[in-house]
Amino acid sequence: MKSPEAIAVAAILGTVSLAFAAGTTPGKPMKMDEPMHGEMKKQNMKKGDVKKAAEKKALKMKPVMEKEAAGAQKR
């Protein structure tokens, strides 16, 4: 059985290595006017477009999420 400290160290090292492998570092802001990378991008899509779409969706879903959260507390 592994100690909790060893598991925590392994988790931290894994997180840091994934961040560097992805080409990002914690605390460094993304450049929103750069083109998107990857297979699911659309033509002329920028990184900022994805963030704007996510904010718009979150704003639309906020009442639904609050309603579900209130229903879960009643049980």
Backbone atoms as SQL, in Angstrom:
CREATE TABLE atoms (id INTEGER PRIMARY KEY, chain TEXT, resi INTEGER, resn TEXT, atom TEXT, x REAL, y REAL, z REAL);
INSERT INTO atoms VALUES
  (1, 'A', 1, 'MET', 'N', 0.849, -1.172, 0.000),
  (2, 'A', 1, 'MET', 'CA', 0.000, 0.000, 0.000),
  (3, 'A', 1, 'MET', 'C', 0.895, 1.236, 0.000),
  (4, 'A', 2, 'LYS', 'N', 0.550, 2.203, -0.820),
  (5, 'A', 2, 'LYS', 'CA', 1.347, 3.428, -0.929),
  (6, 'A', 2, 'LYS', 'C', 0.900, 4.430, 0.125),
  (7, 'A', 3, 'SER', 'N', 1.849, 5.239, 0.540),
  (8, 'A', 3, 'SER', 'CA', 1.515, 6.251, 1.535),
  (9, 'A', 3, 'SER', 'C', 0.788, 7.414, 0.857),
  (10, 'A', 4, 'PRO', 'N', -0.035, 8.161, 1.592),
  (11, 'A', 4, 'PRO', 'CA', -0.749, 9.305, 1.011),
  (12, 'A', 4, 'PRO', 'C', 0.197, 10.373, 0.464),
  (13, 'A', 5, 'GLU', 'N', 1.377, 10.502, 1.094),
  (14, 'A', 5, 'GLU', 'CA', 2.335, 11.494, 0.608),
  (15, 'A', 5, 'GLU', 'C', 2.858, 11.118, -0.769),
  (16, 'A', 6, 'ALA', 'N', 3.132, 9.843, -0.982),
  (17, 'A', 6, 'ALA', 'CA', 3.645, 9.378, -2.270),
  (18, 'A', 6, 'ALA', 'C', 2.599, 9.561, -3.362),
  (19, 'A', 7, 'ILE', 'N', 1.350, 9.309, -3.024),
  (20, 'A', 7, 'ILE', 'CA', 0.271, 9.488, -3.988),
  (21, 'A', 7, 'ILE', 'C', 0.111, 10.963, -4.335),
  (22, 'A', 8, 'ALA', 'N', 0.203, 11.845, -3.347),
  (23, 'A', 8, 'ALA', 'CA', 0.074, 13.281, -3.590),
  (24, 'A', 8, 'ALA', 'C', 1.211, 13.792, -4.466),
  (25, 'A', 9, 'VAL', 'N', 2.431, 13.340, -4.202),
  (26, 'A', 9, 'VAL', 'CA', 3.579, 13.760, -5.008),
  (27, 'A', 9, 'VAL', 'C', 3.420, 13.281, -6.443),
  (28, 'A', 10, 'ALA', 'N', 2.968, 12.054, -6.632),
  (29, 'A', 10, 'ALA', 'CA', 2.771, 11.520, -7.977),
  (30, 'A', 10, 'ALA', 'C', 1.687, 12.312, -8.727),
  (31, 'A', 11, 'ALA', 'N', 0.620, 12.699, -8.024),
  (32, 'A', 11, 'ALA', 'CA', -0.451, 13.468, -8.652),
  (33, 'A', 11, 'ALA', 'C', 0.053, 14.848, -9.066),
  (34, 'A', 12, 'ILE', 'N', 0.839, 15.486, -8.224),
  (35, 'A', 12, 'ILE', 'CA', 1.376, 16.810, -8.543),
  (36, 'A', 12, 'ILE', 'C', 2.314, 16.725, -9.745),
  (37, 'A', 13, 'LEU', 'N', 3.204, 15.747, -9.743),
  (38, 'A', 13, 'LEU', 'CA', 4.129, 15.589, -10.857),
  (39, 'A', 13, 'LEU', 'C', 3.391, 15.285, -12.154),
  (40, 'A', 14, 'GLY', 'N', 2.350, 14.490, -12.086),
  (41, 'A', 14, 'GLY', 'CA', 1.554, 14.184, -13.272),
  (42, 'A', 14, 'GLY', 'C', 0.866, 15.415, -13.824),
  (43, 'A', 15, 'THR', 'N', 0.328, 16.247, -12.944),
  (44, 'A', 15, 'THR', 'CA', -0.350, 17.470, -13.364),
  (45, 'A', 15, 'THR', 'C', 0.620, 18.443, -14.021),
  (46, 'A', 16, 'VAL', 'N', 1.782, 18.603, -13.416),
  (47, 'A', 16, 'VAL', 'CA', 2.780, 19.517, -13.959),
  (48, 'A', 16, 'VAL', 'C', 3.279, 19.029, -15.312),
  (49, 'A', 17, 'SER', 'N', 3.519, 17.727, -15.437),
  (50, 'A', 17, 'SER', 'CA', 4.021, 17.198, -16.706),
  (51, 'A', 17, 'SER', 'C', 2.972, 17.333, -17.796),
  (52, 'A', 18, 'LEU', 'N', 1.703, 17.148, -17.475),
  (53, 'A', 18, 'LEU', 'CA', 0.646, 17.336, -18.474),
  (54, 'A', 18, 'LEU', 'C', 0.546, 18.793, -18.911),
  (55, 'A', 19, 'ALA', 'N', 0.718, 19.719, -17.980),
  (56, 'A', 19, 'ALA', 'CA', 0.651, 21.136, -18.324),
  (57, 'A', 19, 'ALA', 'C', 1.776, 21.508, -19.281),
  (58, 'A', 20, 'PHE', 'N', 2.977, 21.009, -19.023),
  (59, 'A', 20, 'PHE', 'CA', 4.098, 21.312, -19.918),
  (60, 'A', 20, 'PHE', 'C', 3.951, 20.595, -21.246),
  (61, 'A', 21, 'ALA', 'N', 3.384, 19.400, -21.237),
  (62, 'A', 21, 'ALA', 'CA', 3.186, 18.666, -22.486),
  (63, 'A', 21, 'ALA', 'C', 2.164, 19.371, -23.365),
  (64, 'A', 22, 'ALA', 'N', 1.196, 20.023, -22.756),
  (65, 'A', 22, 'ALA', 'CA', 0.176, 20.736, -23.518),
  (66, 'A', 22, 'ALA', 'C', 0.690, 22.081, -24.009),
  (67, 'A', 23, 'GLY', 'N', 1.867, 22.498, -23.554),
  (68, 'A', 23, 'GLY', 'CA', 2.437, 23.762, -24.007),
  (69, 'A', 23, 'GLY', 'C', 1.924, 24.961, -23.233),
  (70, 'A', 24, 'THR', 'N', 1.322, 24.739, -22.103),
  (71, 'A', 24, 'THR', 'CA', 0.832, 25.838, -21.285),
  (72, 'A', 24, 'THR', 'C', 1.466, 25.746, -19.909),
  (73, 'A', 25, 'THR', 'N', 1.534, 26.862, -19.252),
  (74, 'A', 25, 'THR', 'CA', 2.013, 26.871, -17.882),
  (75, 'A', 25, 'THR', 'C', 0.944, 27.506, -17.010),
  (76, 'A', 26, 'PRO', 'N', 0.806, 27.063, -15.788),
  (77, 'A', 26, 'PRO', 'CA', -0.199, 27.646, -14.907),
  (78, 'A', 26, 'PRO', 'C', 0.062, 29.132, -14.690),
  (79, 'A', 27, 'GLY', 'N', -0.986, 29.924, -14.774),
  (80, 'A', 27, 'GLY', 'CA', -0.862, 31.352, -14.530),
  (81, 'A', 27, 'GLY', 'C', -0.559, 32.166, -15.772),
  (82, 'A', 28, 'LYS', 'N', -0.254, 31.525, -16.875),
  (83, 'A', 28, 'LYS', 'CA', 0.045, 32.239, -18.110),
  (84, 'A', 28, 'LYS', 'C', -1.236, 32.346, -18.935),
  (85, 'A', 29, 'PRO', 'N', -1.708, 33.556, -19.228),
  (86, 'A', 29, 'PRO', 'CA', -2.959, 33.691, -19.968),
  (87, 'A', 29, 'PRO', 'C', -2.824, 33.238, -21.428),
  (88, 'A', 30, 'MET', 'N', -3.917, 32.697, -21.961),
  (89, 'A', 30, 'MET', 'CA', -3.935, 32.304, -23.368),
  (90, 'A', 30, 'MET', 'C', -4.057, 33.539, -24.240),
  (91, 'A', 31, 'LYS', 'N', -3.513, 33.451, -25.411),
  (92, 'A', 31, 'LYS', 'CA', -3.674, 34.527, -26.387),
  (93, 'A', 31, 'LYS', 'C', -4.939, 34.229, -27.176),
  (94, 'A', 32, 'MET', 'N', -5.985, 35.021, -26.931),
  (95, 'A', 32, 'MET', 'CA', -7.301, 34.729, -27.485),
  (96, 'A', 32, 'MET', 'C', -7.408, 34.971, -28.981),
  (97, 'A', 33, 'ASP', 'N', -6.479, 35.741, -29.558),
  (98, 'A', 33, 'ASP', 'CA', -6.575, 36.010, -30.984),
  (99, 'A', 33, 'ASP', 'C', -5.750, 35.037, -31.826),
  (100, 'A', 34, 'GLU', 'N', -5.193, 34.003, -31.201),
  (101, 'A', 34, 'GLU', 'CA', -4.466, 32.980, -31.940),
  (102, 'A', 34, 'GLU', 'C', -5.454, 31.986, -32.538),
  (103, 'A', 35, 'PRO', 'N', -5.102, 31.394, -33.683),
  (104, 'A', 35, 'PRO', 'CA', -5.988, 30.389, -34.284),
  (105, 'A', 35, 'PRO', 'C', -6.095, 29.150, -33.404),
  (106, 'A', 36, 'MET', 'N', -7.230, 28.483, -33.483),
  (107, 'A', 36, 'MET', 'CA', -7.445, 27.237, -32.746),
  (108, 'A', 36, 'MET', 'C', -6.623, 26.131, -33.378),
  (109, 'A', 37, 'HIS', 'N', -6.246, 25.139, -32.564),
  (110, 'A', 37, 'HIS', 'CA', -5.542, 23.970, -33.049),
  (111, 'A', 37, 'HIS', 'C', -6.409, 22.753, -32.780),
  (112, 'A', 38, 'GLY', 'N', -6.265, 21.739, -33.573),
  (113, 'A', 38, 'GLY', 'CA', -6.976, 20.498, -33.323),
  (114, 'A', 38, 'GLY', 'C', -7.917, 20.146, -34.451),
  (115, 'A', 39, 'GLU', 'N', -8.483, 18.955, -34.332),
  (116, 'A', 39, 'GLU', 'CA', -9.320, 18.421, -35.394),
  (117, 'A', 39, 'GLU', 'C', -10.725, 19.011, -35.408),
  (118, 'A', 40, 'MET', 'N', -11.227, 19.488, -34.278),
  (119, 'A', 40, 'MET', 'CA', -12.620, 19.925, -34.206),
  (120, 'A', 40, 'MET', 'C', -12.798, 21.409, -34.492),
  (121, 'A', 41, 'LYS', 'N', -11.730, 22.096, -34.862),
  (122, 'A', 41, 'LYS', 'CA', -11.838, 23.528, -35.106),
  (123, 'A', 41, 'LYS', 'C', -12.613, 23.798, -36.394),
  (124, 'A', 42, 'LYS', 'N', -13.212, 24.950, -36.452),
  (125, 'A', 42, 'LYS', 'CA', -13.885, 25.404, -37.657),
  (126, 'A', 42, 'LYS', 'C', -12.965, 26.394, -38.358),
  (127, 'A', 43, 'GLN', 'N', -13.240, 26.667, -39.609),
  (128, 'A', 43, 'GLN', 'CA', -12.399, 27.577, -40.370),
  (129, 'A', 43, 'GLN', 'C', -12.447, 28.979, -39.754),
  (130, 'A', 44, 'ASN', 'N', -11.292, 29.620, -39.631),
  (131, 'A', 44, 'ASN', 'CA', -11.129, 30.970, -39.078),
  (132, 'A', 44, 'ASN', 'C', -11.528, 31.072, -37.608),
  (133, 'A', 45, 'MET', 'N', -11.540, 29.974, -36.863),
  (134, 'A', 45, 'MET', 'CA', -11.918, 29.991, -35.455),
  (135, 'A', 45, 'MET', 'C', -10.729, 30.402, -34.594),
  (136, 'A', 46, 'LYS', 'N', -10.963, 31.264, -33.634),
  (137, 'A', 46, 'LYS', 'CA', -9.931, 31.734, -32.706),
  (138, 'A', 46, 'LYS', 'C', -10.197, 31.145, -31.321),
  (139, 'A', 47, 'LYS', 'N', -9.187, 31.160, -30.469),
  (140, 'A', 47, 'LYS', 'CA', -9.330, 30.634, -29.106),
  (141, 'A', 47, 'LYS', 'C', -10.367, 31.420, -28.320),
  (142, 'A', 48, 'GLY', 'N', -10.447, 32.721, -28.542),
  (143, 'A', 48, 'GLY', 'CA', -11.408, 33.554, -27.835),
  (144, 'A', 48, 'GLY', 'C', -12.851, 33.220, -28.183),
  (145, 'A', 49, 'ASP', 'N', -13.072, 32.702, -29.393),
  (146, 'A', 49, 'ASP', 'CA', -14.424, 32.323, -29.805),
  (147, 'A', 49, 'ASP', 'C', -14.970, 31.201, -28.938),
  (148, 'A', 50, 'VAL', 'N', -14.116, 30.269, -28.580),
  (149, 'A', 50, 'VAL', 'CA', -14.540, 29.150, -27.738),
  (150, 'A', 50, 'VAL', 'C', -14.910, 29.651, -26.354),
  (151, 'A', 51, 'LYS', 'N', -14.119, 30.577, -25.813),
  (152, 'A', 51, 'LYS', 'CA', -14.390, 31.123, -24.485),
  (153, 'A', 51, 'LYS', 'C', -15.710, 31.888, -24.491),
  (154, 'A', 52, 'LYS', 'N', -15.941, 32.685, -25.533),
  (155, 'A', 52, 'LYS', 'CA', -17.190, 33.442, -25.625),
  (156, 'A', 52, 'LYS', 'C', -18.391, 32.502, -25.707),
  (157, 'A', 53, 'ALA', 'N', -18.273, 31.436, -26.485),
  (158, 'A', 53, 'ALA', 'CA', -19.364, 30.476, -26.612),
  (159, 'A', 53, 'ALA', 'C', -19.643, 29.782, -25.278),
  (160, 'A', 54, 'ALA', 'N', -18.586, 29.456, -24.536),
  (161, 'A', 54, 'ALA', 'CA', -18.758, 28.802, -23.236),
  (162, 'A', 54, 'ALA', 'C', -19.433, 29.736, -22.236),
  (163, 'A', 55, 'GLU', 'N', -19.055, 31.021, -22.246),
  (164, 'A', 55, 'GLU', 'CA', -19.687, 31.997, -21.347),
  (165, 'A', 55, 'GLU', 'C', -21.158, 32.181, -21.697),
  (166, 'A', 56, 'LYS', 'N', -21.463, 32.221, -22.983),
  (167, 'A', 56, 'LYS', 'CA', -22.849, 32.383, -23.422),
  (168, 'A', 56, 'LYS', 'C', -23.695, 31.177, -22.996),
  (169, 'A', 57, 'LYS', 'N', -23.143, 29.972, -23.156),
  (170, 'A', 57, 'LYS', 'CA', -23.853, 28.758, -22.769),
  (171, 'A', 57, 'LYS', 'C', -24.059, 28.712, -21.255),
  (172, 'A', 58, 'ALA', 'N', -23.041, 29.116, -20.486),
  (173, 'A', 58, 'ALA', 'CA', -23.150, 29.117, -19.025),
  (174, 'A', 58, 'ALA', 'C', -24.225, 30.095, -18.562),
  (175, 'A', 59, 'LEU', 'N', -24.308, 31.244, -19.214),
  (176, 'A', 59, 'LEU', 'CA', -25.316, 32.236, -18.870),
  (177, 'A', 59, 'LEU', 'C', -26.719, 31.699, -19.162),
  (178, 'A', 60, 'LYS', 'N', -26.852, 30.984, -20.265),
  (179, 'A', 60, 'LYS', 'CA', -28.141, 30.407, -20.659),
  (180, 'A', 60, 'LYS', 'C', -28.554, 29.280, -19.704),
  (181, 'A', 61, 'MET', 'N', -27.576, 28.494, -19.230),
  (182, 'A', 61, 'MET', 'CA', -27.864, 27.335, -18.392),
  (183, 'A', 61, 'MET', 'C', -27.949, 27.667, -16.905),
  (184, 'A', 62, 'LYS', 'N', -27.591, 28.888, -16.504),
  (185, 'A', 62, 'LYS', 'CA', -27.560, 29.248, -15.088),
  (186, 'A', 62, 'LYS', 'C', -28.901, 29.017, -14.386),
  (187, 'A', 63, 'PRO', 'N', -30.035, 29.468, -14.948),
  (188, 'A', 63, 'PRO', 'CA', -31.313, 29.219, -14.252),
  (189, 'A', 63, 'PRO', 'C', -31.625, 27.733, -14.092),
  (190, 'A', 64, 'VAL', 'N', -31.304, 26.937, -15.082),
  (191, 'A', 64, 'VAL', 'CA', -31.560, 25.503, -15.023),
  (192, 'A', 64, 'VAL', 'C', -30.709, 24.863, -13.928),
  (193, 'A', 65, 'MET', 'N', -29.441, 25.248, -13.856),
  (194, 'A', 65, 'MET', 'CA', -28.550, 24.689, -12.846),
  (195, 'A', 65, 'MET', 'C', -28.979, 25.084, -11.431),
  (196, 'A', 66, 'GLU', 'N', -29.431, 26.326, -11.267),
  (197, 'A', 66, 'GLU', 'CA', -29.912, 26.765, -9.954),
  (198, 'A', 66, 'GLU', 'C', -31.166, 25.999, -9.549),
  (199, 'A', 67, 'LYS', 'N', -32.040, 25.758, -10.512),
  (200, 'A', 67, 'LYS', 'CA', -33.266, 25.021, -10.234),
  (201, 'A', 67, 'LYS', 'C', -32.947, 23.579, -9.814),
  (202, 'A', 68, 'GLU', 'N', -31.986, 22.960, -10.508),
  (203, 'A', 68, 'GLU', 'CA', -31.596, 21.588, -10.153),
  (204, 'A', 68, 'GLU', 'C', -30.918, 21.556, -8.778),
  (205, 'A', 69, 'ALA', 'N', -30.099, 22.540, -8.492),
  (206, 'A', 69, 'ALA', 'CA', -29.415, 22.578, -7.207),
  (207, 'A', 69, 'ALA', 'C', -30.420, 22.763, -6.067),
  (208, 'A', 70, 'ALA', 'N', -31.430, 23.593, -6.282),
  (209, 'A', 70, 'ALA', 'CA', -32.457, 23.807, -5.250),
  (210, 'A', 70, 'ALA', 'C', -33.267, 22.542, -5.035),
  (211, 'A', 71, 'GLY', 'N', -33.561, 21.807, -6.100),
  (212, 'A', 71, 'GLY', 'CA', -34.300, 20.559, -5.984),
  (213, 'A', 71, 'GLY', 'C', -33.513, 19.488, -5.256),
  (214, 'A', 72, 'ALA', 'N', -32.202, 19.471, -5.439),
  (215, 'A', 72, 'ALA', 'CA', -31.358, 18.473, -4.793),
  (216, 'A', 72, 'ALA', 'C', -31.269, 18.723, -3.292),
  (217, 'A', 73, 'GLN', 'N', -31.360, 19.979, -2.859),
  (218, 'A', 73, 'GLN', 'CA', -31.268, 20.306, -1.442),
  (219, 'A', 73, 'GLN', 'C', -32.527, 19.916, -0.703),
  (220, 'A', 74, 'LYS', 'N', -33.663, 19.885, -1.372),
  (221, 'A', 74, 'LYS', 'CA', -34.926, 19.554, -0.719),
  (222, 'A', 74, 'LYS', 'C', -34.983, 18.091, -0.306),
  (223, 'A', 75, 'ARG', 'N', -34.279, 17.233, -1.006),
  (224, 'A', 75, 'ARG', 'CA', -34.365, 15.784, -0.756),
  (225, 'A', 75, 'ARG', 'C', -33.691, 15.393, 0.509);
